[in-house]
Amino acid sequence: MNIGIIGAGHIGSALTVRLTGLGHTVYVANSRGPETLQELAQKTGATPVTAEEAAQRGTDLIVVTIPLKNIPDLPQGLLASVPAEVPVIDTSNYYPMLRDGRIPELETGSLTESEWVQQHLGRPVVKVFNNIYAHHIVEKGQPAGTPGRIALPVASDDAAAKQKVMALVEELGFDAVDDGTLHESWRQQPGTPSYGADLPADKLRENLQRLGTARTEAQHEEFKANHAQQEQAMAAQGVKL
């Protein structure tokens, strides 16, 4: 496939490594310009481009993997000419303390993180790769049927795009678990039981089913508090996103 990756941070770089390793053609962009991506290009064979070029040349799949706070700063109409059948993956997570600042719509729980992204991008997105560590994408993929193979939740309002992305998740060496609509994707956000847990498919499905589909106010407050504790621990450890 021809895949455009917008963002070359931890997740974007990990996906570039794995996808080129599987034989896909990858066009990768960051906010600092193609000339700053030569090391990644030499390592992987990916082609450094601008964000606009990544959107144009990613004719089979586009991945948007940038800090959540930077989503509104993407070029206006970046995806306007991308055909409707091309899936757009969103990997973002909301980190208000460490990186993103407060986003009112996400504080209230009225929107999931990827619904907010979808509104800004102006087209359907598929939520995945947000709840696994970047180095685990590179190191922990396993053949189908391997006991304990890590499962990744995949959520979207676009059923066809979701199926294409789930097939790619499987190709990367992970079990793809349907996490429902984008409004239900709160179940894979930071602070929830599945976040960063590397669960096998049966355990992940149990977690998702236990949470239900409609987020309650109590759940929102619980997982928001959990995430705040996680951010505080990361800050104490000097983690930078």
Order of alpha helices (4+ residues) and beta strands (2+ residues): beta-alpha-beta-alpha-beta-alpha-beta-beta-alpha-alpha-beta-alpha-beta-alpha-beta-alpha-alpha
